[in-house]
Amino acid sequence: IKNKYGVIIEQIKDIKESADMVILDYTKIIKEVSPSLVSISDSKEKLIEDDYFEGNTTGVIIDSTGVILTNYLSIKGKNDIYVKLSSVAAQPIPAQILVENESVNLAILKIEFEGELQPIKIAEQHTIKEGQGIVVLGNAIGDEFIGSSIPGVITSKNEKIETAGGKRQSLLQINAAINEKNTGGAICNSKGELVGIADLYITKERNELGLYYGLQLEELQDMINSTNTFKRLLGIVEGGVIIDDNRNFRGFYIQELDKNGSAYMAGIKPTDIIVEIDGYEVVDVDDLIALLQGKKKDDILHCRVLSEGD
């Protein structure tokens, strides 16, 4: 058998080893990812016409409780934010901003929904490689179909951009087109797992012909994990950092509290915003975690809190 079919056996082994690098069936990925994509707008009417309206954008469900990732600049300045799920006959749902960070162009939204939500699967960081086949999926139209699916490959993982805060942000460079309809959408591998978030704004800033950019997965995970750690330490159920350099406003917005947590027992209420902890402005969650982890049980934290405008 080895003598007669040895070459074919080796070819089959090669195909198996490279299966994660090449996409052979896009319809399977679309079916897998479609329930995890949402349409976002500042108007209910723009989400029920089954048509694209300027300003509509895409978001990705990352948690079954209704947590959604998208580009911050796509929703910046909107007085109202509505989300429409990809399911048939879905109606627009009001959304709240949990985290907004202009420097990394990332926003985390939250919706309240009684039904089942399907969060996207997230790829393991070590499986993301240059030359890997990907597809950019977006749906800014507001119907039950994927509005845009554009195939391509990862051309570089080593591109970086300096943010307003002086930090280096890792980018995912791809050759699949990113446009108004799929920005904020999912960059997926052959398994339909999330490897990055499409970003038209950084693409325009880089302005390199034929190449497009998304936010790397590690950037997204760092922000999500840091926020979750901070919430756990203070007893915050839902909330996140709000940073808007144009409005010169920043702080940790509280949406929901654990009644057994330190923040609740200290008198902090939902809709309050923590602007300082022990004299440190709330700008970066990582810095605050380092501060909190240096504290011992029963240590006192002195917080400045914006509550009902005071």
SEZADREN-92507 format. One record per residue (C-alpha): z, y, x; residue number from 1. Coordinates in Angstrom, 2 decimals. Each point is the difference from the previous one (the first is absolute). Layout:
<atoms>
+---------+---------+---------+------+
!      up !   north !    east ! resi !
+---------+---------+---------+------+
!       Z !       Y !       X !  NUM !
...
+---------+---------+---------+------+
</atoms>
This chain:
<atoms>
+---------+---------+---------+------+
!      up !   north !    east ! resi !
+---------+---------+---------+------+
!    0.00 !    0.00 !    0.00 !    1 !
!    0.88 !    2.37 !    2.85 !    2 !
!   -3.34 !   -0.69 !    1.72 !    3 !
!   -2.03 !    0.46 !   -3.17 !    4 !
!    1.95 !    2.79 !   -1.76 !    5 !
!    2.00 !    1.55 !    2.85 !    6 !
!   -1.89 !    3.29 !   -0.07 !    7 !
!    0.39 !    0.36 !   -3.76 !    8 !
!    3.74 !   -0.81 !    0.21 !    9 !
!    0.48 !    2.75 !    2.59 !   10 !
!   -1.94 !    2.44 !   -2.16 !   11 !
!    2.24 !   -0.81 !   -2.98 !   12 !
!    3.08 !    0.59 !    2.19 !   13 !
!   -1.40 !    3.38 !    1.05 !   14 !
!   -0.63 !    0.97 !   -3.63 !   15 !
!    3.56 !   -0.95 !   -0.96 !   16 !
!    1.47 !    2.01 !    2.87 !   17 !
!   -2.06 !    3.07 !   -0.88 !   18 !
!    0.43 !   -0.28 !   -3.78 !   19 !
!    2.43 !    2.90 !   -0.08 !   20 !
!   -2.41 !    2.20 !    1.96 !   21 !
!   -3.01 !   -0.40 !   -2.29 !   22 !
!   -0.31 !    0.67 !   -3.73 !   23 !
!   -2.29 !   -2.46 !   -1.76 !   24 !
!    0.98 !    0.63 !   -3.64 !   25 !
!    0.66 !    3.59 !   -1.09 !   26 !
!    0.31 !   -0.90 !   -3.68 !   27 !
!    3.12 !   -2.05 !    0.77 !   28 !
!    1.64 !    2.98 !    1.76 !   29 !
!   -0.93 !    2.37 !   -2.82 !   30 !
!    1.52 !   -2.35 !   -2.59 !   31 !
!    3.16 !   -0.34 !    2.09 !   32 !
!    0.51 !    3.71 !    0.72 !   33 !
!   -1.24 !    1.60 !   -3.24 !   34 !
!    3.35 !   -0.24 !   -1.89 !   35 !
!    1.73 !    1.78 !    2.90 !   36 !
!   -2.24 !    3.08 !   -0.11 !   37 !
!    0.72 !    2.99 !   -2.22 !   38 !
!   -1.78 !    3.23 !   -0.89 !   39 !
!    1.89 !    3.28 !    0.47 !   40 !
!   -0.68 !    3.39 !   -1.60 !   41 !
!    1.70 !    3.20 !   -1.16 !   42 !
!   -1.27 !   -0.51 !   -3.54 !   43 !
!    0.15 !   -2.82 !   -2.54 !   44 !
!   -3.47 !    0.92 !   -1.26 !   45 !
!   -1.52 !   -0.55 !    3.46 !   46 !
!    1.25 !   -3.58 !   -0.06 !   47 !
!   -1.22 !   -1.12 !   -3.43 !   48 !
!   -3.66 !    1.05 !    0.15 !   49 !
!   -1.14 !   -2.92 !    2.20 !   50 !
!   -1.68 !    2.51 !    2.28 !   51 !
!    0.78 !    1.60 !    3.36 !   52 !
!    1.49 !    3.49 !    0.01 !   53 !
!    0.39 !    2.11 !    3.12 !   54 !
!    3.59 !   -0.20 !    1.20 !   55 !
!    0.59 !   -3.54 !   -1.24 !   56 !
!    1.10 !   -2.37 !    2.74 !   57 !
!    1.09 !   -3.60 !    0.65 !   58 !
!    3.45 !   -1.48 !    0.58 !   59 !
!    1.34 !   -3.41 !    1.00 !   60 !
!    2.94 !   -1.80 !   -1.63 !   61 !
!    2.34 !   -1.24 !    2.74 !   62 !
!    3.00 !   -1.06 !   -2.08 !   63 !
!    0.32 !   -1.62 !   -3.43 !   64 !
!    2.50 !    2.71 !   -1.04 !   65 !
!   -2.88 !    2.49 !   -0.16 !   66 !
!   -0.08 !    1.45 !    3.53 !   67 !
!   -3.46 !    1.29 !    0.98 !   68 !
!   -1.52 !    1.25 !    3.26 !   69 !
!   -2.71 !    2.67 !    0.19 !   70 !
!   -1.17 !    2.98 !    2.09 !   71 !
!    2.33 !    2.99 !   -0.35 !   72 !
!   -2.81 !    2.56 !    0.24 !   73 !
!   -1.68 !   -1.58 !   -3.02 !   74 !
!    2.95 !    0.91 !   -2.23 !   75 !
!    1.25 !    3.09 !    1.80 !   76 !
!    0.55 !    2.94 !   -2.33 !   77 !
!   -0.45 !   -2.01 !   -3.21 !   78 !
!    2.49 !    1.04 !   -2.68 !   79 !
!   -0.28 !   -3.34 !   -1.77 !   80 !
!   -0.89 !   -3.42 !    1.37 !   81 !
!   -1.23 !   -2.90 !   -2.15 !   82 !
!   -0.76 !   -3.56 !    1.02 !   83 !
!   -2.27 !   -2.44 !   -1.79 !   84 !
!    0.20 !   -3.72 !    0.69 !   85 !
!   -3.16 !   -2.07 !    0.34 !   86 !
!    0.80 !   -2.22 !   -3.00 !   87 !
!   -2.09 !    0.18 !   -3.17 !   88 !
!    1.02 !    2.74 !   -2.46 !   89 !
!    2.64 !    1.36 !    2.40 !   90 !
!    1.26 !    3.50 !   -0.81 !   91 !
!    0.90 !    2.70 !    2.54 !   92 !
!    3.65 !   -0.12 !    1.12 !   93 !
!    1.95 !    3.01 !    1.36 !   94 !
!    0.90 !   -0.42 !    3.68 !   95 !
!    2.69 !    1.53 !    2.18 !   96 !
!   -0.30 !    0.72 !    3.72 !   97 !
!    2.61 !   -1.91 !    2.00 !   98 !
!   -1.29 !    0.92 !    3.46 !   99 !
!   -2.50 !    2.66 !    1.01 !  100 !
!   -0.84 !    0.58 !    3.64 !  101 !
!   -2.88 !    2.30 !    0.78 !  102 !
!    0.07 !   -0.61 !    3.76 !  103 !
!   -0.95 !   -3.68 !   -0.45 !  104 !
!   -1.88 !    0.63 !   -3.29 !  105 !
!    2.00 !   -2.59 !   -1.88 !  106 !
!    1.67 !    0.07 !   -3.39 !  107 !
!    2.06 !   -2.64 !   -1.77 !  108 !
!   -0.04 !    0.19 !   -3.81 !  109 !
!    2.06 !   -1.80 !   -2.62 !  110 !
!   -0.91 !   -0.92 !   -3.57 !  111 !
!    2.12 !   -1.57 !   -2.73 !  112 !
!   -1.82 !   -2.96 !   -1.55 !  113 !
!    1.49 !   -2.80 !   -2.09 !  114 !
!   -2.75 !   -2.53 !    0.65 !  115 !
!   -0.80 !   -1.99 !    3.14 !  116 !
!   -1.44 !    1.80 !    3.00 !  117 !
!   -1.78 !   -1.80 !    2.82 !  118 !
!    0.78 !    1.51 !    3.41 !  119 !
!   -2.57 !   -0.43 !    2.75 !  120 !
!    0.72 !   -2.54 !    2.73 !  121 !
!    0.59 !    1.60 !    3.39 !  122 !
!   -1.53 !   -1.47 !    3.15 !  123 !
!    2.09 !   -1.00 !    3.01 !  124 !
!   -0.42 !    2.65 !    2.69 !  125 !
!   -1.04 !   -2.49 !    2.71 !  126 !
!   -2.94 !   -1.27 !   -2.11 !  127 !
!   -1.76 !    3.40 !   -0.01 !  128 !
!   -2.63 !    0.08 !    2.75 !  129 !
!   -3.07 !    1.92 !    1.15 !  130 !
!   -3.21 !   -1.59 !   -1.26 !  131 !
!    1.75 !   -1.37 !   -3.08 !  132 !
!   -1.90 !    0.17 !   -3.27 !  133 !
!    1.49 !    2.29 !   -2.63 !  134 !
!   -0.87 !    1.50 !   -3.37 !  135 !
!    1.05 !    3.41 !   -1.32 !  136 !
!    0.91 !   -0.18 !   -3.70 !  137 !
!    0.47 !    3.01 !   -2.25 !  138 !
!    0.19 !    0.84 !   -3.68 !  139 !
!    0.23 !    3.69 !   -0.85 !  140 !
!   -1.88 !   -0.41 !   -3.27 !  141 !
!    2.80 !   -1.38 !   -2.16 !  142 !
!   -1.49 !   -3.21 !   -1.40 !  143 !
!    0.68 !   -3.70 !    0.45 !  144 !
!   -2.69 !   -0.43 !    2.66 !  145 !
!    0.06 !    0.69 !    3.73 !  146 !
!   -1.82 !    3.31 !    0.30 !  147 !
!   -1.00 !   -0.46 !    3.62 !  148 !
!   -0.11 !   -2.92 !    2.46 !  149 !
!   -1.46 !    0.76 !    3.43 !  150 !
!   -0.08 !   -2.67 !    2.73 !  151 !
!    0.38 !    0.62 !    3.73 !  152 !
!    1.97 !   -0.89 !    3.13 !  153 !
!    2.95 !    1.43 !    1.92 !  154 !
!   -1.50 !    1.85 !    2.97 !  155 !
!    3.25 !    1.17 !    1.62 !  156 !
!    3.79 !   -0.19 !   -0.41 !  157 !
!    0.72 !    2.34 !    2.91 !  158 !
!   -0.95 !    3.33 !   -1.57 !  159 !
!    2.90 !    2.41 !   -0.41 !  160 !
!    0.48 !    3.49 !   -1.40 !  161 !
!    2.83 !    2.44 !    0.62 !  162 !
!    1.86 !    1.05 !   -3.14 !  163 !
!    1.49 !    3.40 !   -0.75 !  164 !
!    3.39 !   -1.30 !    1.15 !  165 !
!   -1.38 !   -0.89 !    3.42 !  166 !
!    0.03 !   -3.76 !   -0.60 !  167 !
!   -2.93 !   -2.31 !    0.75 !  168 !
!   -1.39 !   -1.71 !   -3.07 !  169 !
!   -1.98 !   -3.24 !    0.32 !  170 !
!   -3.34 !   -0.15 !   -1.80 !  171 !
!   -2.25 !   -2.85 !   -1.04 !  172 !
!   -3.63 !    0.77 !    0.91 !  173 !
!   -2.61 !   -1.82 !   -2.10 !  174 !
!   -3.75 !    0.22 !   -0.65 !  175 !
!    0.32 !   -0.34 !   -3.82 !  176 !
!   -0.58 !    3.29 !   -1.82 !  177 !
!    3.00 !    1.86 !   -1.41 !  178 !
!   -0.68 !    2.54 !   -2.75 !  179 !
!    1.65 !    1.85 !   -2.89 !  180 !
!   -0.02 !   -3.11 !   -2.19 !  181 !
!    1.73 !   -2.40 !    2.39 !  182 !
!    2.29 !    2.27 !    2.04 !  183 !
!    3.58 !   -1.15 !   -0.57 !  184 !
!   -1.40 !   -3.48 !   -0.68 !  185 !
!    0.58 !   -3.30 !    1.76 !  186 !
!   -1.59 !   -1.12 !    3.26 !  187 !
!    0.23 !   -3.80 !   -0.33 !  188 !
!   -0.66 !   -3.04 !    2.19 !  189 !
!   -1.73 !   -3.25 !   -0.97 !  190 !
!    3.12 !   -1.17 !   -1.87 !  191 !
!    0.23 !    3.14 !   -2.12 !  192 !
!    3.04 !    1.17 !    1.99 !  193 !
!    0.64 !    3.67 !    0.69 !  194 !
!   -0.70 !    1.09 !    3.58 !  195 !
!   -0.20 !    3.77 !   -0.59 !  196 !
!   -0.43 !    2.88 !   -2.45 !  197 !
!   -3.37 !    1.80 !   -0.10 !  198 !
!    0.26 !    3.67 !    0.97 !  199 !
!   -2.88 !    2.40 !   -0.59 !  200 !
!    1.96 !    3.00 !    1.28 !  201 !
!    0.67 !   -1.42 !    3.47 !  202 !
!   -3.60 !   -1.25 !    0.06 !  203 !
!   -1.26 !    3.55 !   -0.57 !  204 !
!    2.38 !    1.33 !    2.65 !  205 !
!   -1.21 !   -2.49 !    2.61 !  206 !
!   -3.60 !    0.72 !   -0.99 !  207 !
!   -1.54 !   -2.90 !    1.94 !  208 !
!   -3.42 !   -1.00 !   -1.28 !  209 !
!   -0.11 !   -3.45 !   -1.56 !  210 !
!    3.72 !   -0.77 !    0.40 !  211 !
!    2.79 !    0.30 !   -2.54 !  212 !
!    3.79 !   -0.10 !    0.13 !  213 !
!    2.96 !   -1.41 !   -1.83 !  214 !
!    3.76 !    0.02 !    0.51 !  215 !
!    1.10 !   -3.02 !    1.98 !  216 !
!    2.28 !   -2.49 !   -1.64 !  217 !
!    2.81 !    0.53 !    2.50 !  218 !
!    0.13 !    3.69 !   -0.94 !  219 !
!    0.40 !   -0.91 !   -3.67 !  220 !
!    2.62 !   -2.67 !    0.64 !  221 !
!    2.05 !    2.23 !    2.30 !  222 !
!    0.20 !    2.68 !   -2.68 !  223 !
!    0.83 !   -2.45 !   -2.80 !  224 !
!    2.57 !   -1.94 !    2.06 !  225 !
!    1.72 !    3.14 !    1.26 !  226 !
!    0.26 !    1.39 !   -3.52 !  227 !
!    1.46 !   -3.28 !   -1.31 !  228 !
!    2.60 !   -0.13 !    2.78 !  229 !
!    1.10 !    3.56 !   -0.70 !  230 !
!    0.31 !   -0.73 !   -3.72 !  231 !
!    2.05 !   -3.13 !    0.60 !  232 !
!    2.46 !    1.80 !    2.29 !  233 !
!    0.66 !    2.80 !   -2.51 !  234 !
!   -0.20 !   -2.08 !   -3.18 !  235 !
!   -3.24 !    1.51 !   -1.30 !  236 !
!   -2.05 !   -2.25 !   -2.30 !  237 !
!   -3.14 !    2.15 !   -0.15 !  238 !
!   -0.97 !    3.09 !    1.96 !  239 !
!   -1.82 !    1.18 !    3.08 !  240 !
!   -0.76 !    2.76 !    2.47 !  241 !
!   -1.93 !    2.99 !   -1.34 !  242 !
!   -1.71 !    2.03 !    2.72 !  243 !
!   -2.39 !    2.84 !   -0.74 !  244 !
!   -0.59 !    2.36 !    2.91 !  245 !
!   -1.99 !    2.44 !   -2.11 !  246 !
!    2.91 !    0.53 !   -2.38 !  247 !
!    2.44 !   -0.18 !    2.92 !  248 !
!    1.93 !   -2.60 !   -1.96 !  249 !
!    1.52 !   -3.29 !    1.09 !  250 !
!    2.80 !   -2.31 !   -1.04 !  251 !
!    0.91 !   -3.43 !   -1.36 !  252 !
!   -0.64 !   -0.10 !   -3.76 !  253 !
!    2.40 !   -2.15 !   -2.05 !  254 !
!   -1.48 !   -1.74 !   -3.02 !  255 !
!    2.59 !   -2.71 !   -0.70 !  256 !
!    3.40 !   -0.86 !    1.49 !  257 !
!    2.15 !   -3.10 !    0.40 !  258 !
!    3.26 !    0.82 !   -1.82 !  259 !
!    1.91 !   -1.92 !    2.69 !  260 !
!   -1.72 !    1.86 !    2.85 !  261 !
!    1.32 !    2.81 !    2.19 !  262 !
!   -2.42 !    2.64 !   -1.31 !  263 !
!    0.99 !   -0.54 !   -3.65 !  264 !
!    3.73 !    0.00 !    0.76 !  265 !
!   -0.45 !    3.27 !    1.93 !  266 !
!   -1.40 !    1.66 !   -3.13 !  267 !
!   -3.71 !   -0.04 !    0.82 !  268 !
!   -2.13 !   -0.31 !   -3.15 !  269 !
!   -3.57 !   -1.10 !   -0.81 !  270 !
!   -2.54 !    2.81 !    0.67 !  271 !
!    2.24 !    1.40 !    2.78 !  272 !
!   -1.61 !    0.51 !    3.40 !  273 !
!    1.91 !   -0.58 !    3.25 !  274 !
!   -1.24 !    2.68 !    2.42 !  275 !
!    2.47 !   -0.46 !    2.88 !  276 !
!    2.33 !   -2.71 !    1.32 !  277 !
!    2.63 !    1.04 !    2.54 !  278 !
!   -2.01 !    3.09 !    0.84 !  279 !
!   -3.29 !   -1.89 !    0.52 !  280 !
!   -2.88 !    0.96 !   -2.28 !  281 !
!   -1.55 !   -2.86 !   -1.93 !  282 !
!   -3.44 !   -0.11 !    1.62 !  283 !
!   -0.49 !   -3.52 !    1.32 !  284 !
!    1.73 !   -3.06 !   -1.43 !  285 !
!    0.06 !   -1.75 !    3.40 !  286 !
!    2.15 !    2.78 !    1.48 !  287 !
!    2.42 !   -0.19 !   -2.91 !  288 !
!    0.33 !   -3.77 !    0.32 !  289 !
!    0.93 !    0.39 !    3.67 !  290 !
!    2.63 !    2.56 !   -1.07 !  291 !
!    1.41 !   -2.25 !   -2.75 !  292 !
!    0.08 !   -3.11 !    2.17 !  293 !
!    2.21 !    1.87 !    2.47 !  294 !
!    2.65 !    0.43 !   -2.71 !  295 !
!    2.92 !   -2.33 !   -0.68 !  296 !
!    1.50 !   -1.17 !   -3.28 !  297 !
!    1.89 !    2.81 !   -1.76 !  298 !
!   -1.64 !    2.72 !    2.12 !  299 !
!   -0.81 !    3.11 !   -2.05 !  300 !
!   -3.54 !    1.42 !   -0.23 !  301 !
!   -0.38 !    3.68 !   -0.82 !  302 !
!   -3.10 !    0.51 !   -2.14 !  303 !
!   -1.77 !    3.08 !   -1.30 !  304 !
!   -1.46 !   -0.86 !   -3.40 !  305 !
!   -2.42 !    1.93 !   -2.19 !  306 !
!    1.21 !   -0.63 !   -3.55 !  307 !
!   -1.56 !    1.67 !   -3.05 !  308 !
!   -1.31 !    2.81 !    2.20 !  309 !
!    3.31 !    0.67 !    1.80 !  310 !
+---------+---------+---------+------+
</atoms>
